[in-house]
Amino acid sequence: YDGHDAPILNPFLYEGFALALNELNSALKKFNSIDHADPTRASTLIRAAGVLLAASTSGAGSRSNTEDVSVDLGPARLQCTEALFSILGGAAYRKDEELSLAVGEALAAYADAFGNAKWSNESEIWPDDYDEVFAFDLPPHQHVLYTLFQREVTHTNPLKRNASAAVLLALVAHASRQANLGRMDRAMVKQV
């Protein structure tokens, strides 16, 4: 999309997006595994994940009305963000540390897809310890920041902690760009 905010996703595309995100999630996990670690492919998949996550933000809370759908859009989006976070400190990251910056850019696109939206589930107070259920209920901008600060930065794996710095850099750079363009009212900019 060319605008500042992601377009409203047509409900007919929810199932297709969910399936695409599910396959992308599998591919991200495959190319981050020890046996198939491929930073070049992982980098391409990371960029695609950022675009798909951002473009599907309007359907984030949707659930399918039919029983034959294997995956819903909301859970598929959350699984994809978890796959992006798993790249940090993973096998592909060990081969190319710049992947963490690509993950940060993808997460920034996801977090700022609907910058001026009013979220019904925003939270001013975060629990001290990471809570996955709480994280998954947050809007995208808070979900990314909460997971980054409460889980990734405090992780026991030093590679994961170091990779988190590049993600934070990408998020701050994206928010700074939006602020310099006069878009201070965007939820992600305010949160950062």
TIRO-2110 file (N, C-alpha, C; in Angstrom, 1 decimal):
// TIRO-2110
0.8, -1.2, 0.0, N, 1, A
0.0, 0.0, 0.0, CA, 1, A
0.9, 1.2, 0.0, C, 1, A
0.3, 2.3, -0.5, N, 2, A
1.1, 3.5, -0.7, CA, 2, A
0.9, 4.6, 0.4, C, 2, A
-0.2, 4.5, 1.1, N, 3, A
-0.5, 5.5, 2.1, CA, 3, A
0.2, 5.3, 3.4, C, 3, A
-0.1, 6.1, 4.4, N, 4, A
0.5, 6.0, 5.7, CA, 4, A
-0.2, 4.9, 6.5, C, 4, A
-1.4, 4.6, 6.3, N, 5, A
-2.1, 3.6, 6.9, CA, 5, A
-2.5, 2.5, 6.0, C, 5, A
-2.5, 1.3, 6.5, N, 6, A
-2.9, 0.1, 5.7, CA, 6, A
-4.4, 0.3, 5.2, C, 6, A
-4.7, -0.2, 4.1, N, 7, A
-6.1, -0.1, 3.6, CA, 7, A
-7.0, -1.1, 4.4, C, 7, A
-8.2, -0.9, 4.4, N, 8, A
-9.2, -1.8, 5.1, CA, 8, A
-9.2, -3.1, 4.2, C, 8, A
-8.9, -4.2, 4.8, N, 9, A
-8.9, -5.4, 4.1, CA, 9, A
-10.3, -6.0, 3.9, C, 9, A
-10.6, -6.4, 2.7, N, 10, A
-11.8, -6.9, 2.3, CA, 10, A
-12.0, -8.2, 3.0, C, 10, A
-13.2, -8.4, 3.7, N, 11, A
-13.4, -9.7, 4.5, CA, 11, A
-13.3, -10.9, 3.6, C, 11, A
-13.5, -10.9, 2.3, N, 12, A
-13.3, -12.0, 1.5, CA, 12, A
-11.8, -12.5, 1.4, C, 12, A
-10.9, -11.6, 1.8, N, 13, A
-9.5, -11.9, 1.8, CA, 13, A
-9.0, -12.4, 3.1, C, 13, A
-9.8, -12.4, 4.1, N, 14, A
-9.3, -12.9, 5.5, CA, 14, A
-8.7, -14.3, 5.4, C, 14, A
-9.5, -15.2, 4.9, N, 15, A
-9.0, -16.6, 4.9, CA, 15, A
-7.7, -16.8, 4.0, C, 15, A
-7.7, -16.1, 2.9, N, 16, A
-6.5, -16.2, 2.1, CA, 16, A
-5.2, -15.6, 2.8, C, 16, A
-5.4, -14.4, 3.4, N, 17, A
-4.3, -13.8, 4.2, CA, 17, A
-3.9, -14.8, 5.3, C, 17, A
-4.9, -15.4, 6.0, N, 18, A
-4.6, -16.3, 7.1, CA, 18, A
-3.7, -17.5, 6.6, C, 18, A
-4.1, -18.0, 5.5, N, 19, A
-3.4, -19.1, 4.9, CA, 19, A
-2.0, -18.7, 4.5, C, 19, A
-1.9, -17.5, 3.9, N, 20, A
-0.6, -17.0, 3.5, CA, 20, A
0.3, -16.8, 4.7, C, 20, A
-0.2, -16.2, 5.8, N, 21, A
0.6, -15.9, 7.0, CA, 21, A
1.0, -17.3, 7.6, C, 21, A
0.1, -18.2, 7.6, N, 22, A
0.4, -19.5, 8.1, CA, 22, A
1.6, -20.2, 7.4, C, 22, A
1.6, -20.1, 6.1, N, 23, A
2.7, -20.7, 5.3, CA, 23, A
4.0, -19.9, 5.5, C, 23, A
3.8, -18.6, 5.6, N, 24, A
5.0, -17.7, 5.8, CA, 24, A
5.6, -18.0, 7.2, C, 24, A
4.8, -18.2, 8.2, N, 25, A
5.2, -18.6, 9.5, CA, 25, A
6.0, -19.9, 9.4, C, 25, A
5.5, -20.9, 8.7, N, 26, A
6.3, -22.2, 8.5, CA, 26, A
7.6, -22.0, 7.8, C, 26, A
7.6, -21.2, 6.8, N, 27, A
8.8, -20.9, 6.0, CA, 27, A
9.9, -20.1, 6.9, C, 27, A
9.4, -19.2, 7.7, N, 28, A
10.3, -18.5, 8.6, CA, 28, A
10.9, -19.4, 9.6, C, 28, A
10.1, -20.3, 10.1, N, 29, A
10.7, -21.3, 11.1, CA, 29, A
11.7, -22.2, 10.4, C, 29, A
11.3, -22.7, 9.2, N, 30, A
12.2, -23.6, 8.5, CA, 30, A
13.6, -22.9, 8.2, C, 30, A
13.6, -21.7, 7.7, N, 31, A
14.9, -21.1, 7.3, CA, 31, A
15.6, -20.5, 8.5, C, 31, A
15.0, -20.6, 9.6, N, 32, A
15.7, -20.2, 10.9, CA, 32, A
16.2, -21.4, 11.7, C, 32, A
15.9, -22.6, 11.2, N, 33, A
16.3, -23.8, 11.9, CA, 33, A
17.7, -24.1, 11.6, C, 33, A
18.3, -24.9, 12.5, N, 34, A
19.7, -25.3, 12.3, CA, 34, A
20.0, -26.0, 11.0, C, 34, A
19.1, -26.9, 10.6, N, 35, A
19.3, -27.7, 9.4, CA, 35, A
19.2, -26.9, 8.1, C, 35, A
18.3, -25.8, 8.1, N, 36, A
18.0, -25.1, 6.9, CA, 36, A
18.3, -23.6, 7.0, C, 36, A
19.2, -23.2, 7.9, N, 37, A
19.4, -21.8, 8.1, CA, 37, A
19.9, -21.1, 6.8, C, 37, A
19.2, -20.2, 6.4, N, 38, A
19.5, -19.5, 5.1, CA, 38, A
19.1, -18.0, 5.3, C, 38, A
20.1, -17.2, 5.6, N, 39, A
19.8, -15.8, 5.9, CA, 39, A
19.2, -15.0, 4.7, C, 39, A
19.6, -15.4, 3.5, N, 40, A
19.1, -14.7, 2.3, CA, 40, A
17.6, -14.9, 2.2, C, 40, A
17.2, -16.2, 2.3, N, 41, A
15.8, -16.5, 2.2, CA, 41, A
15.0, -15.9, 3.4, C, 41, A
15.6, -16.0, 4.6, N, 42, A
15.0, -15.5, 5.8, CA, 42, A
14.8, -14.0, 5.6, C, 42, A
15.7, -13.3, 5.1, N, 43, A
15.6, -11.8, 4.9, CA, 43, A
14.4, -11.5, 4.0, C, 43, A
14.3, -12.2, 2.9, N, 44, A
13.1, -12.0, 2.0, CA, 44, A
11.8, -12.3, 2.7, C, 44, A
11.8, -13.4, 3.4, N, 45, A
10.6, -13.8, 4.1, CA, 45, A
10.2, -12.8, 5.2, C, 45, A
11.2, -12.2, 5.9, N, 46, A
11.0, -11.2, 6.9, CA, 46, A
10.3, -10.0, 6.3, C, 46, A
10.8, -9.5, 5.2, N, 47, A
10.2, -8.4, 4.5, CA, 47, A
8.8, -8.6, 4.1, C, 47, A
8.5, -9.8, 3.6, N, 48, A
7.2, -10.2, 3.2, CA, 48, A
6.3, -10.3, 4.4, C, 48, A
6.8, -10.8, 5.5, N, 49, A
6.0, -10.9, 6.7, CA, 49, A
5.6, -9.5, 7.2, C, 49, A
6.5, -8.5, 7.1, N, 50, A
6.1, -7.2, 7.5, CA, 50, A
5.0, -6.6, 6.7, C, 50, A
5.1, -6.8, 5.4, N, 51, A
4.1, -6.3, 4.5, CA, 51, A
2.7, -6.9, 4.7, C, 51, A
2.7, -8.3, 4.9, N, 52, A
1.5, -9.0, 5.1, CA, 52, A
0.9, -8.7, 6.4, C, 52, A
1.7, -8.5, 7.5, N, 53, A
1.2, -8.2, 8.8, CA, 53, A
0.5, -6.8, 8.8, C, 53, A
1.2, -5.8, 8.1, N, 54, A
0.7, -4.5, 8.1, CA, 54, A
-0.6, -4.4, 7.3, C, 54, A
-0.6, -5.1, 6.1, N, 55, A
-1.8, -5.1, 5.2, CA, 55, A
-3.0, -5.8, 5.8, C, 55, A
-2.8, -6.7, 6.8, N, 56, A
-3.9, -7.4, 7.3, CA, 56, A
-4.4, -6.9, 8.7, C, 56, A
-3.9, -5.7, 9.1, N, 57, A
-4.2, -5.2, 10.4, CA, 57, A
-5.7, -5.0, 10.6, C, 57, A
-6.4, -4.5, 9.6, N, 58, A
-7.8, -4.3, 9.8, CA, 58, A
-8.6, -5.5, 10.1, C, 58, A
-8.1, -6.7, 9.8, N, 59, A
-8.8, -7.9, 10.1, CA, 59, A
-8.3, -8.7, 11.2, C, 59, A
-7.5, -8.0, 12.1, N, 60, A
-6.7, -8.7, 13.1, CA, 60, A
-7.6, -9.4, 14.1, C, 60, A
-8.7, -8.9, 14.5, N, 61, A
-9.5, -9.6, 15.5, CA, 61, A
-10.6, -10.5, 14.9, C, 61, A
-10.5, -10.8, 13.6, N, 62, A
-11.6, -11.5, 13.0, CA, 62, A
-11.5, -13.0, 13.3, C, 62, A
-12.6, -13.6, 13.3, N, 63, A
-12.7, -15.1, 13.4, CA, 63, A
-13.6, -15.6, 12.3, C, 63, A
-13.3, -16.7, 11.8, N, 64, A
-14.1, -17.2, 10.7, CA, 64, A
-15.4, -17.7, 11.1, C, 64, A
-16.4, -17.5, 10.3, N, 65, A
-17.8, -17.9, 10.6, CA, 65, A
-18.0, -19.4, 10.1, C, 65, A
-17.1, -19.9, 9.4, N, 66, A
-17.3, -21.3, 8.9, CA, 66, A
-16.4, -22.2, 9.7, C, 66, A
-16.8, -23.5, 9.8, N, 67, A
-16.0, -24.5, 10.6, CA, 67, A
-14.9, -25.1, 9.8, C, 67, A
-14.9, -25.0, 8.5, N, 68, A
-13.9, -25.6, 7.7, CA, 68, A
-12.6, -24.8, 7.5, C, 68, A
-12.5, -23.7, 8.1, N, 69, A
-11.3, -22.9, 7.9, CA, 69, A
-10.2, -23.4, 9.0, C, 69, A
-9.0, -23.6, 8.5, N, 70, A
-8.0, -24.2, 9.3, CA, 70, A
-7.3, -23.2, 10.2, C, 70, A
-7.3, -22.0, 9.8, N, 71, A
-6.6, -20.9, 10.6, CA, 71, A
-7.4, -19.6, 10.5, C, 71, A
-7.5, -18.9, 11.6, N, 72, A
-8.1, -17.6, 11.5, CA, 72, A
-7.0, -16.5, 11.4, C, 72, A
-7.4, -15.3, 10.9, N, 73, A
-6.5, -14.3, 10.6, CA, 73, A
-5.8, -13.7, 11.9, C, 73, A
-6.5, -13.5, 12.9, N, 74, A
-5.9, -13.0, 14.2, CA, 74, A
-4.8, -13.9, 14.7, C, 74, A
-5.1, -15.1, 15.0, N, 75, A
-4.1, -16.0, 15.5, CA, 75, A
-2.9, -16.2, 14.5, C, 75, A
-3.2, -16.2, 13.2, N, 76, A
-2.1, -16.4, 12.2, CA, 76, A
-1.2, -15.2, 12.3, C, 76, A
-1.7, -14.0, 12.5, N, 77, A
-0.9, -12.8, 12.6, CA, 77, A
0.0, -12.9, 13.9, C, 77, A
-0.5, -13.4, 15.0, N, 78, A
0.2, -13.5, 16.2, CA, 78, A
1.3, -14.6, 16.0, C, 78, A
1.0, -15.6, 15.4, N, 79, A
2.0, -16.7, 15.1, CA, 79, A
3.2, -16.1, 14.3, C, 79, A
2.8, -15.3, 13.3, N, 80, A
3.8, -14.7, 12.4, CA, 80, A
4.7, -13.7, 13.2, C, 80, A
4.2, -13.0, 14.1, N, 81, A
5.0, -12.0, 14.8, CA, 81, A
5.9, -12.8, 15.8, C, 81, A
5.4, -13.9, 16.3, N, 82, A
6.3, -14.8, 17.1, CA, 82, A
7.4, -15.4, 16.3, C, 82, A
7.1, -15.8, 15.1, N, 83, A
8.2, -16.3, 14.2, CA, 83, A
9.2, -15.2, 13.9, C, 83, A
8.8, -14.0, 13.7, N, 84, A
9.7, -12.9, 13.5, CA, 84, A
10.6, -12.7, 14.8, C, 84, A
10.0, -12.7, 15.9, N, 85, A
10.8, -12.6, 17.2, CA, 85, A
11.8, -13.8, 17.3, C, 85, A
11.4, -15.0, 16.8, N, 86, A
12.2, -16.2, 17.0, CA, 86, A
13.5, -16.1, 16.1, C, 86, A
13.5, -15.2, 15.1, N, 87, A
14.7, -15.0, 14.2, CA, 87, A
15.8, -14.5, 15.1, C, 87, A
15.4, -13.6, 16.0, N, 88, A
16.4, -12.9, 16.9, CA, 88, A
17.2, -14.0, 17.7, C, 88, A
18.5, -14.0, 17.5, N, 89, A
19.4, -15.0, 18.1, CA, 89, A
19.3, -16.4, 17.6, C, 89, A
18.5, -16.6, 16.5, N, 90, A
18.4, -18.0, 16.0, CA, 90, A
19.5, -18.3, 15.1, C, 90, A
19.4, -19.5, 14.4, N, 91, A
20.4, -20.0, 13.5, CA, 91, A
20.7, -19.1, 12.3, C, 91, A
19.7, -18.6, 11.7, N, 92, A
19.9, -17.7, 10.6, CA, 92, A
20.6, -16.4, 11.0, C, 92, A
20.2, -15.9, 12.2, N, 93, A
20.8, -14.7, 12.8, CA, 93, A
22.3, -14.9, 13.0, C, 93, A
22.7, -16.1, 13.4, N, 94, A
24.1, -16.4, 13.7, CA, 94, A
24.9, -16.3, 12.4, C, 94, A
24.3, -16.5, 11.3, N, 95, A
25.0, -16.4, 10.0, CA, 95, A
25.0, -15.0, 9.5, C, 95, A
24.0, -14.2, 9.8, N, 96, A
23.9, -12.8, 9.3, CA, 96, A
23.2, -12.0, 10.4, C, 96, A
23.9, -11.2, 11.1, N, 97, A
23.4, -10.4, 12.2, CA, 97, A
22.5, -9.3, 11.8, C, 97, A
22.6, -8.9, 10.5, N, 98, A
21.7, -7.8, 10.0, CA, 98, A
20.3, -8.2, 9.9, C, 98, A
20.0, -9.5, 10.0, N, 99, A
18.6, -9.9, 10.0, CA, 99, A
17.8, -9.3, 11.1, C, 99, A
18.4, -9.0, 12.2, N, 100, A
17.7, -8.3, 13.3, CA, 100, A
17.2, -7.0, 12.9, C, 100, A
17.9, -6.3, 12.1, N, 101, A
17.4, -5.0, 11.6, CA, 101, A
16.2, -5.1, 10.6, C, 101, A
16.3, -6.2, 9.8, N, 102, A
15.1, -6.5, 8.9, CA, 102, A
13.9, -6.9, 9.8, C, 102, A
14.1, -7.6, 10.8, N, 103, A
13.0, -8.0, 11.7, CA, 103, A
12.4, -6.7, 12.3, C, 103, A
13.3, -5.8, 12.8, N, 104, A
12.8, -4.5, 13.3, CA, 104, A
12.0, -3.7, 12.4, C, 104, A
12.4, -3.7, 11.1, N, 105, A
11.7, -2.9, 10.1, CA, 105, A
10.3, -3.6, 9.8, C, 105, A
10.3, -4.9, 9.8, N, 106, A
9.0, -5.6, 9.6, CA, 106, A
8.1, -5.4, 10.8, C, 106, A
8.6, -5.4, 12.0, N, 107, A
7.8, -5.2, 13.2, CA, 107, A
7.3, -3.7, 13.2, C, 107, A
8.1, -2.8, 12.8, N, 108, A
7.7, -1.4, 12.8, CA, 108, A
6.6, -1.2, 11.8, C, 108, A
6.7, -1.8, 10.6, N, 109, A
5.6, -1.7, 9.6, CA, 109, A
4.3, -2.3, 10.2, C, 109, A
4.4, -3.4, 10.9, N, 110, A
3.2, -4.1, 11.6, CA, 110, A
2.7, -3.2, 12.7, C, 110, A
3.5, -2.6, 13.5, N, 111, A
3.1, -1.8, 14.6, CA, 111, A
2.5, -0.5, 14.2, C, 111, A
2.8, 0.0, 13.1, N, 112, A
2.4, 1.3, 12.7, CA, 112, A
1.4, 1.3, 11.5, C, 112, A
0.8, 0.2, 11.2, N, 113, A
-0.1, 0.0, 10.0, CA, 113, A
-1.3, 0.9, 10.1, C, 113, A
-1.9, 1.0, 11.3, N, 114, A
-3.0, 1.8, 11.6, CA, 114, A
-2.7, 2.9, 12.6, C, 114, A
-1.9, 3.8, 12.3, N, 115, A
-1.4, 4.8, 13.2, CA, 115, A
-2.4, 5.6, 14.0, C, 115, A
-3.5, 6.0, 13.3, N, 116, A
-4.5, 6.9, 14.0, CA, 116, A
-5.7, 6.1, 14.5, C, 116, A
-5.6, 4.8, 14.5, N, 117, A
-6.8, 4.0, 15.0, CA, 117, A
-6.9, 4.1, 16.5, C, 117, A
-8.1, 4.0, 16.9, N, 118, A
-8.4, 4.0, 18.4, CA, 118, A
-8.6, 2.5, 18.7, C, 118, A
-7.8, 2.0, 19.6, N, 119, A
-7.8, 0.6, 19.9, CA, 119, A
-8.6, 0.4, 21.2, C, 119, A
-9.5, -0.6, 21.2, N, 120, A
-10.3, -0.8, 22.4, CA, 120, A
-9.6, -1.5, 23.5, C, 120, A
-8.5, -2.2, 23.2, N, 121, A
-7.8, -3.0, 24.2, CA, 121, A
-6.4, -2.4, 24.5, C, 121, A
-6.2, -1.1, 24.4, N, 122, A
-4.9, -0.5, 24.8, CA, 122, A
-4.8, -0.6, 26.3, C, 122, A
-3.5, -0.7, 26.8, N, 123, A
-3.3, -0.8, 28.2, CA, 123, A
-2.2, 0.1, 28.6, C, 123, A
-2.5, 0.9, 29.6, N, 124, A
-1.5, 1.9, 30.1, CA, 124, A
-0.5, 1.2, 31.1, C, 124, A
-1.0, 0.1, 31.8, N, 125, A
-0.1, -0.5, 32.8, CA, 125, A
0.2, -1.9, 32.3, C, 125, A
1.5, -2.2, 32.2, N, 126, A
2.0, -3.5, 31.8, CA, 126, A
2.4, -4.4, 33.0, C, 126, A
2.1, -5.7, 33.0, N, 127, A
2.7, -6.5, 34.1, CA, 127, A
4.2, -6.5, 34.1, C, 127, A
4.8, -6.7, 35.3, N, 128, A
6.2, -6.7, 35.4, CA, 128, A
6.9, -7.9, 34.6, C, 128, A
6.2, -9.1, 34.7, N, 129, A
6.8, -10.2, 34.0, CA, 129, A
6.0, -10.4, 32.7, C, 129, A
6.6, -11.0, 31.7, N, 130, A
6.0, -11.3, 30.4, CA, 130, A
4.8, -12.2, 30.6, C, 130, A
3.7, -11.8, 30.0, N, 131, A
2.5, -12.6, 30.0, CA, 131, A
2.0, -12.7, 28.6, C, 131, A
2.1, -13.9, 28.0, N, 132, A
1.7, -14.1, 26.6, CA, 132, A
0.3, -13.8, 26.3, C, 132, A
-0.6, -14.2, 27.2, N, 133, A
-2.1, -13.9, 26.9, CA, 133, A
-2.3, -12.4, 26.9, C, 133, A
-1.7, -11.7, 27.9, N, 134, A
-1.8, -10.2, 27.9, CA, 134, A
-1.2, -9.6, 26.6, C, 134, A
0.0, -10.1, 26.2, N, 135, A
0.6, -9.6, 25.0, CA, 135, A
-0.2, -9.8, 23.8, C, 135, A
-0.8, -10.9, 23.6, N, 136, A
-1.6, -11.2, 22.4, CA, 136, A
-2.9, -10.4, 22.4, C, 136, A
-3.4, -9.9, 23.5, N, 137, A
-4.6, -9.1, 23.5, CA, 137, A
-4.3, -7.6, 23.2, C, 137, A
-3.0, -7.2, 23.2, N, 138, A
-2.7, -5.8, 23.0, CA, 138, A
-2.8, -5.4, 21.5, C, 138, A
-3.0, -4.1, 21.2, N, 139, A
-2.9, -3.7, 19.8, CA, 139, A
-1.5, -3.9, 19.2, C, 139, A
-1.3, -3.9, 17.9, N, 140, A
0.0, -4.2, 17.4, CA, 140, A
1.2, -3.3, 17.9, C, 140, A
1.0, -2.0, 18.1, N, 141, A
2.1, -1.2, 18.5, CA, 141, A
2.5, -1.6, 20.0, C, 141, A
1.5, -1.8, 20.8, N, 142, A
1.9, -2.2, 22.2, CA, 142, A
2.4, -3.7, 22.3, C, 142, A
1.8, -4.5, 21.4, N, 143, A
2.2, -5.9, 21.4, CA, 143, A
3.7, -6.0, 21.1, C, 143, A
4.2, -5.3, 20.1, N, 144, A
5.6, -5.3, 19.7, CA, 144, A
6.5, -4.8, 20.8, C, 144, A
6.1, -3.6, 21.3, N, 145, A
7.0, -3.0, 22.4, CA, 145, A
6.9, -3.8, 23.7, C, 145, A
5.8, -4.3, 24.1, N, 146, A
5.7, -5.1, 25.3, CA, 146, A
6.5, -6.4, 25.2, C, 146, A
6.4, -7.1, 24.1, N, 147, A
7.2, -8.3, 23.9, CA, 147, A
8.7, -8.0, 23.8, C, 147, A
9.0, -6.9, 23.1, N, 148, A
10.4, -6.6, 23.0, CA, 148, A
11.0, -6.3, 24.4, C, 148, A
10.4, -5.4, 25.2, N, 149, A
10.9, -5.0, 26.5, CA, 149, A
10.7, -6.0, 27.6, C, 149, A
9.6, -6.8, 27.6, N, 150, A
9.4, -7.7, 28.7, CA, 150, A
9.9, -9.1, 28.5, C, 150, A
10.2, -9.4, 27.2, N, 151, A
10.7, -10.8, 27.0, CA, 151, A
12.0, -10.8, 26.3, C, 151, A
12.2, -10.1, 25.2, N, 152, A
13.4, -10.2, 24.3, CA, 152, A
14.6, -9.6, 25.0, C, 152, A
14.5, -8.3, 25.5, N, 153, A
15.6, -7.6, 26.1, CA, 153, A
16.1, -8.3, 27.3, C, 153, A
15.2, -8.9, 28.1, N, 154, A
15.5, -9.6, 29.3, CA, 154, A
15.8, -11.1, 29.2, C, 154, A
15.9, -11.6, 28.0, N, 155, A
16.2, -13.0, 27.7, CA, 155, A
17.5, -13.4, 28.2, C, 155, A
17.7, -14.7, 28.6, N, 156, A
18.9, -15.2, 29.1, CA, 156, A
20.0, -15.4, 28.0, C, 156, A
19.5, -15.5, 26.7, N, 157, A
20.4, -15.7, 25.6, CA, 157, A
21.0, -14.4, 25.2, C, 157, A
22.3, -14.3, 25.3, N, 158, A
23.0, -13.0, 25.0, CA, 158, A
22.8, -12.6, 23.5, C, 158, A
22.7, -13.6, 22.6, N, 159, A
22.5, -13.3, 21.2, CA, 159, A
21.2, -12.6, 21.0, C, 159, A
20.2, -13.1, 21.7, N, 160, A
18.8, -12.6, 21.6, CA, 160, A
18.8, -11.2, 22.1, C, 160, A
19.4, -10.9, 23.2, N, 161, A
19.5, -9.6, 23.8, CA, 161, A
20.2, -8.6, 22.9, C, 161, A
21.3, -9.0, 22.3, N, 162, A
22.0, -8.2, 21.3, CA, 162, A
21.2, -7.9, 20.1, C, 162, A
20.5, -8.9, 19.6, N, 163, A
19.7, -8.7, 18.4, CA, 163, A
18.5, -7.7, 18.7, C, 163, A
18.1, -7.7, 19.9, N, 164, A
16.9, -6.8, 20.3, CA, 164, A
17.3, -5.3, 20.1, C, 164, A
18.6, -5.0, 20.3, N, 165, A
19.0, -3.6, 20.1, CA, 165, A
18.8, -3.1, 18.7, C, 165, A
19.0, -3.9, 17.7, N, 166, A
18.7, -3.5, 16.3, CA, 166, A
17.2, -3.4, 16.1, C, 166, A
16.4, -4.2, 16.7, N, 167, A
15.0, -4.1, 16.5, CA, 167, A
14.5, -2.8, 17.2, C, 167, A
15.0, -2.5, 18.3, N, 168, A
14.7, -1.2, 19.0, CA, 168, A
15.1, 0.0, 18.1, C, 168, A
16.3, -0.1, 17.6, N, 169, A
16.8, 0.9, 16.7, CA, 169, A
15.8, 1.2, 15.5, C, 169, A
15.4, 0.1, 14.9, N, 170, A
14.4, 0.2, 13.7, CA, 170, A
13.1, 0.8, 14.2, C, 170, A
12.6, 0.4, 15.3, N, 171, A
11.4, 1.0, 15.8, CA, 171, A
11.5, 2.5, 16.1, C, 171, A
12.6, 2.9, 16.8, N, 172, A
12.8, 4.3, 17.1, CA, 172, A
13.0, 5.1, 15.8, C, 172, A
13.7, 4.5, 14.9, N, 173, A
14.0, 5.2, 13.6, CA, 173, A
12.6, 5.4, 12.9, C, 173, A
11.8, 4.4, 12.9, N, 174, A
10.5, 4.5, 12.2, CA, 174, A
9.6, 5.6, 12.9, C, 174, A
9.6, 5.6, 14.2, N, 175, A
8.8, 6.6, 15.0, CA, 175, A
9.4, 8.0, 14.8, C, 175, A
10.7, 8.1, 14.7, N, 176, A
11.3, 9.4, 14.5, CA, 176, A
11.0, 10.0, 13.1, C, 176, A
11.0, 9.1, 12.1, N, 177, A
10.6, 9.5, 10.8, CA, 177, A
9.2, 10.0, 10.7, C, 177, A
8.3, 9.3, 11.4, N, 178, A
6.9, 9.7, 11.4, CA, 178, A
6.7, 11.1, 12.2, C, 178, A
7.5, 11.2, 13.2, N, 179, A
7.4, 12.5, 14.0, CA, 179, A
8.0, 13.6, 13.2, C, 179, A
9.1, 13.4, 12.4, N, 180, A
9.6, 14.5, 11.6, CA, 180, A
8.7, 14.9, 10.5, C, 180, A
7.9, 14.0, 10.1, N, 181, A
6.9, 14.3, 9.0, CA, 181, A
5.6, 14.9, 9.6, C, 181, A
5.6, 15.2, 10.9, N, 182, A
4.5, 15.8, 11.5, CA, 182, A
3.4, 14.9, 11.9, C, 182, A
3.6, 13.6, 12.0, N, 183, A
2.6, 12.6, 12.3, CA, 183, A
2.7, 12.2, 13.8, C, 183, A
2.7, 13.1, 14.7, N, 184, A
2.9, 12.8, 16.1, CA, 184, A
1.6, 12.2, 16.7, C, 184, A
0.5, 12.2, 16.0, N, 185, A
-0.7, 11.6, 16.6, CA, 185, A
-0.8, 10.1, 16.4, C, 185, A
0.1, 9.5, 15.7, N, 186, A
0.1, 8.1, 15.5, CA, 186, A
0.3, 7.3, 16.8, C, 186, A
-0.4, 6.2, 17.0, N, 187, A
-0.3, 5.5, 18.2, CA, 187, A
1.1, 5.0, 18.5, C, 187, A
1.8, 4.5, 17.5, N, 188, A
3.1, 3.9, 17.7, CA, 188, A
4.1, 5.0, 18.1, C, 188, A
4.0, 6.2, 17.4, N, 189, A
4.9, 7.3, 17.8, CA, 189, A
4.7, 7.7, 19.2, C, 189, A
3.5, 7.8, 19.6, N, 190, A
3.2, 8.2, 21.0, CA, 190, A
3.8, 7.1, 22.0, C, 190, A
3.6, 5.9, 21.7, N, 191, A
4.1, 4.8, 22.5, CA, 191, A
5.6, 4.7, 22.6, C, 191, A
6.3, 5.0, 21.5, N, 192, A
7.7, 4.9, 21.5, CA, 192, A
8.3, 6.1, 22.3, C, 192, A
END
